[in-house]
Amino acid sequence: MDTIYITGHRNPDTDSIVSAMAYAALKNALGQREYQAARLGQISDETQMVLDYFGVQPPQLITNVRTQVRDLDYDTPPTLSPAATLSRAWQIMQADRISVLPVVNEDGTLYGMLSAGDVANYDMRSVRDPVVGRVPIYNLLSVLEGKIINTASGGQLRDEISGEIVITLPTCQENLLFSSPDTIVVCGDQPEMIRRALEVGVSCVIVCQAEVPMELRDLETEACIISTPFDPYRAVRLIWHALPISHVCKNASLVSFHLDDYIDDVKNTVLESRFRAYPILDENEKVVGTLSRYHLLRPRRKRVILMDHNERAQSVPGLEQARILEIVDHHRLADIETGDPIYVRNEPVGSTNTIVAGMYQEKGLMPSAKMAGLMAAAIVSDTVMFKSPTCTQRDIDVANRMARIANVSLETLGKTIFSATSGDPKDVETILKTDYKEFHIAGHDLAVSQITCMDSERLLDRKTEFLEVMQELRKKRKFDLVVLMITDVLLDGSQLLFAGDEETIRQAFHVEGDMDHSVFLPKIMSRKKQVIPMLSALWG
């Protein structure tokens, strides 16, 4: 069953990470498809501390959901060894109704590709050229369903035969001369012809549908005598088809693809070449299937569920190539479009985990102690210990319920979470991108980053560094505004650093007096409910 990825937004915070994990656990617990929690960026110090607190590993990192070769319904035809006979390859092609077979080495890596056209071209050449070269004796015995009947040791030890194929007829026994000892004679019930061929020293005599006298079997000769139940005409064709496919298949200038290759790149390569099918290789360079042009017409898209966001700029790259199944969020409705109706759950609460906890209750399922603890921590984080204006009584009630299941203290969780930014110093760009989101509002592009802590002064000491990085980001991305919220839980407000038009900040937040690219905004704790709406009202 294909994986369904449940993912939060880019630069994920604790609520985004945990809601994806909790919803995946709920889906899997209900015995549905294989759901996999995923993340779109590095884990922040805060989130890592929460995960470590409950002894849980972070979700899988994915960088995009672009359609790859592994998402196609590609063919998985049988593979053959280079030593296999053309007869065997043709039988498989006819039985399975396929026109191309991968040829692989003993370790499964690619040797070449054999197509029906290669076999046909070889057959046409054999009509004009009666000479066949280096046919392994075991291959020949296999396709002719024959056996070596002379008892001389030389015949049994011969590894391969080659030469001009000559069919002898009863009417030409008296005057037929073999042009070279390097000849393969095909005959019927013709003892004298067999004797003459052995006296000349031909490489092989193939006797069709007849018995060979015992005295001929006992002759000392290096030629091998093979009996076959087939008629001479069919025997000749089968001799040609006893050749190993390594002599016929293409094994130079091959175009191959890997499972992780993106379809956009594959299409361009296919348009530049004219092969009927292309081998597909895994990470160990082993052949796993073949790809044809028609496989690219309707690729099977990756399936995703979006948590804690519904804005394309915040979602996983390549989302336009994926199939969105659900959205569970607590933010404003934004710009994501879907091709089909989907399940959307958007509720005005302070944390996505509050919604997910309600879904556990609706399904009659209690989360595990670890998962409940993670959900409680995520609610505390996203509501800034219930001080954010986004916080509702429902958030408080759910957080308390999850804390009881996990047997943890919300106060202890809060201190653990908001002390995370007081750890080892990091470069300002890393800090800025920890909880960073981009927005497009009424023709304006902006980025708003938020850091929640219990010691904002330590971060404000690096104000100059922050502003330099923010100005550089603004110029590079051509943003109208770049904002950093340093939200202090103890001060019950946020220090706003900004790069951009000062008048925009002044009007949006009704600020008076001098500003040096920063201002303290008391009671401002939420990016979602107190910063973005104010800018939207100004620009709308």
C-alpha positions as CSV (number, residue, x, y, z in Angstrom):
1,M,0.0,0.0,0.0
2,D,1.4,3.4,-0.9
3,T,2.3,5.8,1.9
4,I,0.2,8.7,2.7
5,Y,2.3,11.6,4.1
6,I,0.9,13.7,6.9
7,T,2.9,16.9,7.1
8,G,2.9,20.2,8.8
9,H,4.2,23.5,7.4
10,R,7.8,24.5,6.5
11,N,10.1,25.6,9.3
12,P,7.8,23.5,11.6
13,D,7.0,24.5,15.2
14,T,6.0,22.0,17.9
15,D,2.3,22.2,17.1
16,S,3.0,21.4,13.4
17,I,5.3,18.4,14.2
18,V,3.2,16.9,16.9
19,S,-0.1,17.3,15.1
20,A,1.3,15.3,12.1
21,M,2.5,12.6,14.5
22,A,-0.7,12.4,16.4
23,Y,-3.0,12.3,13.4
24,A,-0.8,9.6,11.7
25,A,-1.0,7.6,14.9
26,L,-4.8,8.0,15.0
27,K,-5.2,7.0,11.3
28,N,-3.0,3.9,11.7
29,A,-4.7,2.9,14.9
30,L,-8.0,2.8,13.1
31,G,-6.6,0.2,10.7
32,Q,-6.7,2.3,7.6
33,R,-4.0,2.8,5.1
34,E,-0.3,3.3,5.8
35,Y,0.0,6.8,7.1
36,Q,3.4,8.4,7.7
37,A,4.1,11.6,9.7
38,A,6.6,13.8,8.0
39,R,8.3,17.1,8.5
40,L,9.5,19.8,6.0
41,G,12.4,21.2,7.9
42,Q,14.8,21.0,10.7
43,I,13.5,20.4,14.3
44,S,13.7,23.5,16.4
45,D,15.4,23.4,19.8
46,E,12.0,23.7,21.5
47,T,10.5,20.8,19.6
48,Q,13.6,18.7,20.1
49,M,13.4,19.3,23.8
50,V,9.8,18.2,23.8
51,L,10.5,15.1,21.8
52,D,13.5,14.2,24.1
53,Y,11.3,14.8,27.2
54,F,8.9,12.1,26.1
55,G,11.6,9.9,24.4
56,V,10.2,10.1,20.9
57,Q,12.0,10.3,17.5
58,P,11.2,13.1,15.1
59,P,9.1,12.3,12.0
60,Q,10.7,11.5,8.6
61,L,12.1,14.5,6.7
62,I,10.8,15.0,3.2
63,T,12.0,17.7,0.9
64,N,9.2,17.6,-1.8
65,V,6.3,15.5,-3.1
66,R,7.1,15.8,-6.8
67,T,6.1,12.7,-8.8
68,Q,9.0,10.3,-9.1
69,V,9.6,7.1,-11.2
70,R,8.7,5.0,-8.1
71,D,5.2,6.6,-8.3
72,L,4.5,5.2,-11.8
73,D,2.8,1.9,-12.6
74,Y,5.9,0.8,-14.5
75,D,6.3,-2.7,-15.9
76,T,8.1,-5.5,-14.1
77,P,9.0,-7.9,-16.8
78,P,11.2,-11.0,-16.2
79,T,14.9,-10.5,-16.5
80,L,17.3,-12.7,-18.3
81,S,21.0,-13.5,-18.0
82,P,23.3,-12.5,-21.0
83,A,24.0,-16.3,-21.4
84,A,20.3,-17.2,-21.9
85,T,19.3,-18.2,-25.4
86,L,17.4,-16.1,-27.9
87,S,14.8,-18.9,-28.0
88,R,14.2,-18.5,-24.3
89,A,13.9,-14.8,-24.6
90,W,11.4,-15.0,-27.5
91,Q,9.3,-17.6,-25.7
92,I,9.0,-15.1,-22.7
93,M,8.1,-12.2,-25.0
94,Q,5.4,-14.3,-26.7
95,A,4.0,-15.7,-23.5
96,D,3.9,-12.4,-21.6
97,R,3.1,-10.2,-24.6
98,I,6.0,-7.9,-24.0
99,S,8.4,-6.4,-26.6
100,V,11.4,-5.5,-24.4
101,L,13.3,-7.6,-21.8
102,P,16.1,-6.3,-19.5
103,V,19.3,-8.3,-19.5
104,V,21.0,-8.4,-16.2
105,N,24.3,-9.6,-14.7
106,E,24.4,-12.2,-11.9
107,D,24.2,-9.4,-9.2
108,G,21.1,-7.9,-10.8
109,T,22.8,-4.9,-12.4
110,L,22.0,-3.9,-15.9
111,Y,23.8,-5.6,-18.8
112,G,21.6,-4.5,-21.7
113,M,18.1,-4.5,-23.2
114,L,16.7,-7.0,-25.7
115,S,13.8,-5.9,-27.9
116,A,11.6,-7.8,-30.3
117,G,13.1,-5.6,-33.0
118,D,16.6,-6.8,-32.1
119,V,15.4,-10.4,-32.6
120,A,13.7,-9.7,-35.9
121,N,16.8,-7.9,-37.3
122,Y,19.0,-10.8,-36.2
123,D,16.6,-13.2,-37.9
124,M,16.8,-11.3,-41.2
125,R,20.6,-11.2,-41.1
126,S,20.6,-15.0,-40.6
127,V,18.7,-15.5,-43.9
128,R,21.5,-13.9,-45.9
129,D,24.4,-15.2,-43.9
130,P,24.6,-19.0,-43.3
131,V,27.5,-18.7,-40.8
132,V,26.7,-18.8,-37.1
133,G,29.4,-18.2,-34.5
134,R,30.2,-19.5,-31.1
135,V,27.1,-21.2,-30.0
136,P,27.5,-22.9,-26.6
137,I,26.9,-26.6,-26.9
138,Y,24.5,-26.6,-23.9
139,N,22.4,-23.9,-25.5
140,L,22.2,-25.9,-28.6
141,L,21.1,-29.1,-26.8
142,S,18.5,-27.1,-25.0
143,V,16.8,-25.5,-28.0
144,L,17.0,-28.6,-30.1
145,E,15.8,-30.8,-27.2
146,G,18.7,-33.0,-28.3
147,K,21.5,-35.1,-27.0
148,I,25.0,-36.0,-27.9
149,I,25.1,-39.5,-29.2
150,N,28.7,-40.2,-30.2
151,T,30.7,-41.7,-27.3
152,A,34.1,-40.2,-28.2
153,S,35.4,-38.0,-25.5
154,G,36.1,-35.1,-27.9
155,G,32.5,-34.7,-28.7
156,Q,31.5,-34.5,-25.1
157,L,34.1,-32.0,-24.2
158,R,33.4,-29.5,-26.9
159,D,32.2,-26.2,-25.3
160,E,30.8,-24.4,-28.4
161,I,30.4,-24.8,-32.1
162,S,30.5,-22.4,-35.0
163,G,30.6,-22.4,-38.8
164,E,28.5,-22.4,-41.9
165,I,25.2,-24.3,-41.6
166,V,24.6,-26.8,-44.4
167,I,21.4,-28.8,-44.9
168,T,22.0,-32.0,-46.8
169,L,19.4,-33.7,-48.9
170,P,19.2,-37.4,-50.0
171,T,19.5,-36.4,-53.7
172,C,22.8,-34.7,-53.3
173,Q,24.8,-37.3,-51.4
174,E,27.1,-38.2,-54.2
175,N,28.4,-34.8,-55.2
176,L,28.0,-32.6,-52.0
177,L,31.4,-31.2,-50.9
178,F,31.8,-29.4,-47.6
179,S,33.7,-26.2,-48.2
180,S,35.3,-26.1,-44.8
181,P,35.8,-28.4,-41.8
182,D,34.3,-25.4,-39.8
183,T,30.8,-26.5,-40.8
184,I,27.5,-27.5,-39.1
185,V,25.8,-30.3,-41.1
186,V,22.1,-30.8,-40.7
187,C,20.8,-34.1,-42.1
188,G,18.2,-36.9,-41.8
189,D,18.4,-40.6,-42.1
190,Q,21.7,-40.4,-44.2
191,P,24.4,-42.7,-42.7
192,E,26.8,-42.2,-45.6
193,M,26.5,-38.4,-45.4
194,I,27.1,-38.5,-41.7
195,R,30.3,-40.7,-42.3
196,R,31.6,-38.3,-45.0
197,A,31.0,-35.3,-42.8
198,L,32.9,-36.9,-39.9
199,E,35.7,-37.9,-42.2
200,V,36.0,-34.2,-43.4
201,G,36.1,-33.2,-39.7
202,V,33.1,-30.8,-39.5
203,S,32.4,-29.3,-36.1
204,C,29.0,-30.7,-35.7
205,V,26.5,-33.1,-37.3
206,I,22.8,-32.7,-36.3
207,V,20.7,-35.7,-37.2
208,C,17.0,-34.9,-37.5
209,Q,14.3,-37.5,-36.7
210,A,16.6,-40.5,-37.4
211,E,18.7,-43.1,-35.7
212,V,22.5,-43.1,-36.1
213,P,24.2,-46.5,-36.7
214,M,26.3,-47.6,-33.7
215,E,29.5,-47.9,-35.8
216,L,29.2,-44.1,-36.5
217,R,28.7,-43.3,-32.8
218,D,32.0,-45.1,-31.9
219,L,34.1,-43.2,-34.4
220,E,37.0,-41.2,-33.0
221,T,36.3,-37.6,-34.0
222,E,36.3,-34.1,-32.5
223,A,32.9,-33.4,-34.1
224,C,29.9,-33.9,-32.0
225,I,26.8,-35.8,-33.2
226,I,23.5,-34.4,-31.9
227,S,20.1,-36.1,-32.5
228,T,17.0,-34.0,-32.4
229,P,13.3,-34.8,-32.8
230,F,12.8,-31.7,-35.0
231,D,12.8,-31.6,-38.8
232,P,15.8,-30.0,-40.6
233,Y,14.1,-26.7,-41.4
234,R,13.1,-26.1,-37.8
235,A,16.4,-27.3,-36.5
236,V,18.3,-24.7,-38.6
237,R,16.1,-21.9,-37.2
238,L,16.6,-23.2,-33.7
239,I,20.4,-23.2,-34.2
240,W,20.3,-19.5,-34.8
241,H,18.1,-19.1,-31.7
242,A,20.6,-21.0,-29.5
243,L,22.9,-18.0,-29.6
244,P,23.3,-16.2,-26.2
245,I,21.3,-13.0,-26.1
246,S,24.5,-11.1,-25.2
247,H,25.4,-11.3,-28.9
248,V,22.2,-9.5,-30.0
249,C,21.0,-7.2,-27.2
250,K,21.9,-3.5,-26.9
251,N,24.4,-2.9,-24.2
252,A,25.9,0.5,-25.2
253,S,24.6,4.0,-25.0
254,L,21.6,2.8,-22.9
255,V,19.4,5.4,-21.2
256,S,18.2,4.3,-17.8
257,F,16.3,5.9,-14.9
258,H,16.4,5.5,-11.1
259,L,13.4,5.1,-8.8
260,D,14.1,8.5,-7.2
261,D,14.3,10.4,-10.5
262,Y,11.6,13.1,-11.0
263,I,9.1,12.7,-13.8
264,D,9.7,16.2,-15.1
265,D,13.3,15.3,-15.8
266,V,12.4,11.8,-17.1
267,K,10.0,13.4,-19.7
268,N,12.7,15.6,-21.1
269,T,15.1,12.7,-21.5
270,V,12.4,10.5,-23.1
271,L,11.6,13.2,-25.6
272,E,15.3,13.4,-26.7
273,S,15.5,9.6,-27.3
274,R,13.7,6.9,-29.2
275,F,13.9,3.7,-27.2
276,R,10.8,1.6,-26.8
277,A,11.4,1.0,-23.1
278,Y,13.9,2.2,-20.5
279,P,15.3,0.2,-17.6
280,I,14.6,1.3,-14.1
281,L,17.3,0.9,-11.4
282,D,17.1,1.0,-7.6
283,E,19.6,2.6,-5.3
284,N,21.9,-0.4,-5.7
285,E,21.8,-0.1,-9.5
286,K,19.8,-3.3,-9.7
287,V,17.0,-3.5,-12.4
288,V,13.5,-3.4,-10.9
289,G,11.4,-2.7,-14.0
290,T,11.0,-0.9,-17.3
291,L,9.4,2.4,-18.2
292,S,7.6,3.2,-21.5
293,R,6.2,6.5,-22.8
294,Y,2.6,5.5,-21.9
295,H,3.6,5.2,-18.3
296,L,4.1,9.0,-18.2
297,L,0.6,9.9,-19.4
298,R,-1.2,9.3,-16.1
299,P,1.3,9.1,-13.2
300,R,0.2,8.0,-9.8
301,R,0.6,11.1,-7.6
302,K,1.8,11.1,-4.0
303,R,-0.9,11.6,-1.5
304,V,-0.7,14.1,1.4
305,I,-2.6,15.4,4.3
306,L,-1.8,19.0,5.4
307,M,-1.7,19.8,9.1
308,D,-1.5,23.2,10.7
309,H,-1.5,25.1,7.4
310,N,-3.4,25.6,4.2
311,E,-1.2,28.0,2.4
312,R,0.9,26.9,-0.7
313,A,3.9,29.0,0.2
314,Q,4.1,27.2,3.6
315,S,3.5,23.7,2.3
316,V,5.7,21.0,0.8
317,P,7.5,21.8,-2.5
318,G,5.9,20.0,-5.4
319,L,2.4,20.1,-3.9
320,E,0.9,20.9,-7.3
321,Q,1.9,17.4,-8.4
322,A,0.5,15.7,-5.3
323,R,-3.1,14.7,-4.4
324,I,-4.3,16.5,-1.2
325,L,-6.6,14.2,0.8
326,E,-7.4,16.3,3.9
327,I,-6.6,19.6,5.6
328,V,-6.7,20.0,9.4
329,D,-5.9,23.5,10.5
330,H,-6.6,26.4,12.8
331,H,-5.4,29.3,10.6
332,R,-7.2,31.5,8.1
333,L,-8.2,30.0,4.8
334,A,-5.6,30.7,2.1
335,D,-4.8,29.8,-1.5
336,I,-4.6,26.0,-1.7
337,E,-6.8,24.5,-4.4
338,T,-7.7,20.8,-5.0
339,G,-8.9,18.9,-8.0
340,D,-11.5,16.9,-6.0
341,P,-13.6,17.6,-2.9
342,I,-11.7,16.8,0.2
343,Y,-12.2,16.6,4.0
344,V,-11.3,20.0,5.5
345,R,-11.4,20.6,9.3
346,N,-10.7,24.2,10.3
347,E,-11.6,25.4,13.8
348,P,-10.9,28.7,15.6
349,V,-8.8,27.2,18.4
350,G,-5.2,28.0,19.6
351,S,-3.6,24.7,18.5
352,T,-4.1,22.1,15.8
353,N,-3.5,19.5,18.4
354,T,-6.7,20.6,20.1
355,I,-8.6,19.6,17.0
356,V,-6.7,16.3,16.7
357,A,-7.5,15.5,20.3
358,G,-11.1,16.0,19.6
359,M,-10.9,13.6,16.7
360,Y,-9.4,10.9,19.0
361,Q,-12.5,11.4,21.2
362,E,-14.9,11.2,18.3
363,K,-13.3,7.9,17.2
364,G,-13.5,6.5,20.7
365,L,-9.7,6.2,21.0
366,M,-7.4,7.4,23.7
367,P,-3.9,8.4,22.7
368,S,-1.0,6.7,24.4
369,A,0.7,8.4,27.4
370,K,3.6,9.6,25.3
371,M,1.4,11.0,22.5
372,A,-0.9,12.7,25.0
373,G,2.1,14.3,26.6
374,L,3.4,15.5,23.2
375,M,-0.1,17.0,22.4
376,A,-0.3,18.8,25.7
377,A,3.2,20.3,25.1
378,A,2.2,21.4,21.6
379,I,-0.9,23.1,22.9
380,V,1.1,24.9,25.6
381,S,3.6,26.0,23.0
382,D,1.2,27.3,20.4
383,T,-1.0,29.1,23.0
384,V,2.1,30.5,24.8
385,M,1.1,28.9,28.0
386,F,-2.5,30.0,27.4
387,K,-1.6,33.7,27.1
388,S,-2.1,34.0,23.4
389,P,-5.3,35.6,22.2
390,T,-5.8,32.6,20.0
391,C,-6.3,30.4,23.1
392,T,-9.7,29.2,23.9
393,Q,-11.2,27.4,26.9
394,R,-11.3,24.3,24.8
395,D,-7.5,24.5,24.4
396,I,-7.1,24.7,28.2
397,D,-9.5,21.8,28.8
398,V,-7.8,19.6,26.2
399,A,-4.3,20.4,27.4
400,N,-5.3,19.5,31.0
401,R,-6.9,16.2,29.8
402,M,-3.8,15.2,27.8
403,A,-1.6,16.1,30.8
404,R,-3.6,13.8,33.0
405,I,-3.3,10.9,30.6
406,A,0.5,11.5,30.3
407,N,0.8,12.2,34.1
408,V,2.8,15.4,33.5
409,S,2.5,18.9,34.8
410,L,1.6,21.7,32.4
411,E,3.6,24.2,34.4
412,T,6.7,21.9,34.1
413,L,6.1,21.5,30.4
414,G,5.8,25.3,29.9
415,K,9.1,26.0,31.7
416,T,10.8,23.2,29.6
417,I,9.4,24.6,26.4
418,F,10.1,28.3,26.8
419,S,13.6,27.8,28.2
420,A,14.6,26.0,25.0
421,T,15.8,29.2,23.3
422,S,18.2,29.9,26.2
423,G,20.5,27.1,25.2
424,D,23.7,27.3,23.2
425,P,23.9,30.4,21.0
426,K,23.2,30.0,17.3
427,D,23.7,32.2,14.3
428,V,21.0,34.7,13.8
429,E,19.9,33.3,10.4
430,T,19.2,29.9,12.0
431,I,17.2,31.5,14.8
432,L,15.3,33.6,12.3
433,K,14.3,30.6,10.2
434,T,13.2,28.4,13.2
435,D,9.6,29.5,13.1
436,Y,9.4,31.4,9.9
437,K,6.4,31.9,7.5
438,E,5.9,33.8,4.3
439,F,2.7,35.5,3.4
440,H,1.1,37.2,0.3
441,I,-1.5,39.8,1.3
442,A,-3.3,42.1,-1.1
443,G,-0.3,42.3,-3.5
444,H,2.2,42.6,-0.7
445,D,4.9,39.9,0.1
446,L,6.2,39.6,3.6
447,A,7.8,37.2,6.0
448,V,7.1,36.9,9.8
449,S,9.3,34.9,12.1
450,Q,8.5,34.3,15.8
451,I,10.7,33.3,18.7
452,T,9.0,32.5,22.1
453,C,11.2,32.7,25.1
454,M,11.5,33.7,28.7
455,D,14.5,36.0,28.3
456,S,14.1,38.4,25.4
457,E,16.9,40.6,26.5
458,R,19.5,38.0,25.6
459,L,18.2,38.0,22.0
460,L,17.8,41.8,21.8
461,D,21.6,42.0,22.5
462,R,22.0,40.7,18.9
463,K,19.5,43.2,17.4
464,T,22.0,44.5,14.9
465,E,22.9,41.1,13.7
466,F,19.2,40.2,13.2
467,L,18.4,43.4,11.3
468,E,21.4,42.8,8.9
469,V,20.1,39.4,8.0
470,M,16.5,40.6,7.7
471,Q,17.5,43.5,5.4
472,E,19.5,41.1,3.2
473,L,16.6,38.6,3.1
474,R,14.2,41.4,2.2
475,K,16.4,42.6,-0.8
476,K,17.0,39.0,-2.0
477,R,13.3,37.9,-1.9
478,K,12.0,41.4,-2.8
479,F,9.7,41.4,0.3
480,D,7.8,44.5,1.3
481,L,8.4,43.7,5.0
482,V,10.4,41.2,7.1
483,V,9.3,41.0,10.8
484,L,10.8,39.1,13.8
485,M,8.6,38.7,16.8
486,I,10.5,38.0,20.0
487,T,7.7,36.9,22.2
488,D,8.5,37.0,26.0
489,V,6.2,34.8,28.1
490,L,7.2,36.6,31.3
491,L,6.7,40.1,29.9
492,D,3.4,39.1,28.2
493,G,4.3,40.8,25.0
494,S,6.5,40.8,21.9
495,Q,9.5,42.9,20.8
496,L,9.0,43.5,17.1
497,L,12.1,43.9,14.9
498,F,11.4,44.9,11.3
499,A,13.1,45.5,8.0
500,G,10.9,47.6,5.7
501,D,8.7,50.7,5.8
502,E,8.5,52.1,9.3
503,E,5.3,53.9,8.6
504,T,3.6,50.5,7.8
505,I,4.4,49.3,11.4
506,R,3.5,52.6,12.9
507,Q,0.0,52.6,11.3
508,A,-0.7,48.9,11.7
509,F,0.1,48.8,15.4
510,H,-0.7,52.4,16.3
511,V,2.8,53.2,17.5
512,E,3.9,56.7,18.5
513,G,7.3,58.0,19.2
514,D,10.7,57.1,17.8
515,M,11.5,53.6,16.5
516,D,14.8,52.2,15.5
517,H,13.5,49.2,13.5
518,S,12.1,47.8,16.7
519,V,9.2,48.3,19.1
520,F,7.8,46.5,22.1
521,L,4.1,45.6,21.7
522,P,2.4,44.6,25.0
523,K,-0.1,41.8,24.9
524,I,0.9,40.9,21.4
525,M,1.6,37.2,21.5
526,S,0.1,35.7,18.3
527,R,1.4,36.1,14.8
528,K,-1.8,34.5,13.4
529,K,-4.3,36.6,15.3
530,Q,-2.5,39.9,16.2
531,V,0.1,40.6,13.6
532,I,-1.1,39.2,10.2
533,P,-4.7,40.6,10.7
534,M,-3.3,44.1,11.5
535,L,-1.2,44.1,8.4
536,S,-4.1,42.7,6.3
537,A,-6.4,45.4,7.5
538,L,-3.9,48.1,6.6
539,W,-3.2,46.7,3.1
540,G,-6.6,45.3,2.3
